[in-house]
């Protein structure tokens, strides 16, 4: 077995590998960019080496720098994690050349499966069912559109070297094909350095089911059952589960055999995933093979009781598979939710910033949290905005769903937008709960998953006001302690007055709604009046943000985090954001230029679509911004005229920078 390995990755997967390596007595070396100097994976590893500037092309994607780090530290093997160089043939070849074990498949398997087009050809020869499509080398745009027209719409354009939903576009009409192709190629080039695409028939309401396979260098190959990854947004997985709901033993055996046949066709060694598109009638088609460990591998670990990273290390060291097919069994049901720094209500736009407050649910035999960040860490614009993977297990799917809802309710994140509320709605969605699954579930259930914003309930307003009162008293007590006369009655903020207790107005804002809570002091408690109702309230902070509350005799435990002028109130798994309004502060009319369009995050302008001087309709695309490896189209907020662009193609923009001078059309009255 190896004595020391280097992990050529970052974030949660690097931390995940370190955890297993440490349990096995293997020392670890982390690599990091300048942006990750204080990252969790760097803190966890036994050694760490800086490999360059923040952009991945200058650090995590530079083969020579990673090989040099491995040689300098005496690492015997490199674990690539997922993404970055995990499926890069040149990287695996460089490892082999320098006598370093690449903990992944052999070069010939990477070569065969590294291109989706070549993989399709190979699978066709092996008798694995394929989706109708074009997988050839001719990349002429007009030729590709002809192929799409012949296949019949809708079609899916996919980056041949892609993954993770990047470089992928669904097209419904021939006239939209060329624009979608250009966008797909740009994103593929940015993410994978390869513009080659393939075209496939886009199946209606399919399920996305993948099989975990494992092979060793002694000719053994098994499948460790399946995962259902049908819940996706922008072709990226959101929720995964194992085993797949409604999977019959016969279908599992047939798909498992096809997965093993696919792996054996290339003499596969190590962990891999064979992905299938499955129709509701049970027919299935090979989609692709990922020659690495998948993001969602923990659900397989939870239902099998196995550590797949340990299997990778053992197979990489030349050992045989620990178990044979007949020894593998399924126990219970597991789900994984990807906790992302993103705003679902804004098209899942990534969010960046400091994690001011981060409190995941407690880990137990039923709940697992795989993460690469801790409180006060930064979500950087340079990398994937994942905060954590939340995994739950129980004896049945119904019980696992209940576990997931509770675990999501216990998750607290402040500092960046996040998808926790959205994930809770997905799990609670009747279609998901009843296992009515397909890759279009999120769009199909938009009404349930994206409800109209509602005003916070009275209870949330009262808790926010009570927290203000208690923190005010805590602040006064701290001031008294630090003063020269700590026992002076002038420090007290208990509402005492000569002719009766004082009353106080607490003004709060939630979104565009402002409300007033009138507070009266009553010894150790308060009398709160809100919307004509009077409630006796008291409470105390049991930590920096945990508040134990009594509202009219009802006791509840809540979390209230104050950050950047906002009060984040978490009650029963739902978060509400309030701003306290200072009655002595009067804001001017201010405001920027009418129609100004700003960058939602740091990025690079990659295309100017509209022409200066052109009159456009609301929603018309104006420019394309590339940020966090994804393209974001900036659209006209209303009908109007494009006056000027503030940046040229290729220029970097900062968060909040004005992108377009736009004049909104004045409606005639």
Secondary structure as UniProt FT lines:
FT   STRAND          4..7
FT   HELIX           11..23
FT   TURN            24..25
FT   STRAND          27..32
FT   HELIX           34..36
FT   TURN            37..38
FT   HELIX           40..44
FT   STRAND          47..50
FT   HELIX           56..58
FT   TURN            59..61
FT   HELIX           63..73
FT   STRAND          77..79
FT   TURN            84..87
FT   HELIX           89..97
FT   TURN            98..99
FT   STRAND          101..102
FT   HELIX           107..114
FT   HELIX           116..126
FT   STRAND          133..134
FT   HELIX           141..151
FT   STRAND          155..163
FT   TURN            164..165
FT   STRAND          166..171
FT   HELIX           174..176
FT   HELIX           177..192
FT   STRAND          197..201
FT   TURN            204..205
FT   STRAND          207..215
FT   TURN            217..218
FT   STRAND          221..233
FT   TURN            234..235
FT   STRAND          236..242
FT   TURN            245..246
FT   HELIX           249..264
FT   TURN            265..267
FT   STRAND          270..278
FT   TURN            280..281
FT   STRAND          284..290
FT   TURN            295..296
FT   HELIX           297..304
FT   HELIX           308..316
FT   TURN            317..318
FT   HELIX           325..327
FT   STRAND          333..340
FT   STRAND          342..343
FT   HELIX           344..346
FT   TURN            347..348
FT   STRAND          349..350
FT   STRAND          353..354
FT   STRAND          357..359
FT   STRAND          367..371
FT   TURN            375..376
FT   STRAND          378..379
FT   TURN            381..382
FT   STRAND          386..394
FT   HELIX           397..409
FT   STRAND          412..414
FT   HELIX           420..428
FT   HELIX           430..433
FT   TURN            434..435
FT   TURN            439..440
FT   HELIX           441..444
FT   HELIX           446..449
FT   HELIX           458..482
FT   TURN            486..487
FT   HELIX           489..491
FT   TURN            498..499
FT   STRAND          503..510
FT   TURN            511..512
FT   STRAND          513..522
FT   TURN            523..524
FT   STRAND          525..530
FT   TURN            531..532
FT   STRAND          533..541
FT   STRAND          546..551
FT   TURN            552..553
FT   STRAND          554..563
FT   TURN            564..565
FT   STRAND          566..571
FT   TURN            572..573
FT   STRAND          574..580
FT   TURN            583..584
FT   TURN            594..595
FT   STRAND          597..598
FT   STRAND          603..608
FT   TURN            612..613
FT   STRAND          615..616
FT   TURN            618..619
FT   STRAND          621..627
FT   TURN            628..629
FT   STRAND          630..635
FT   STRAND          640..645
FT   TURN            649..650
FT   STRAND          652..653
FT   TURN            655..656
FT   STRAND          658..664
//
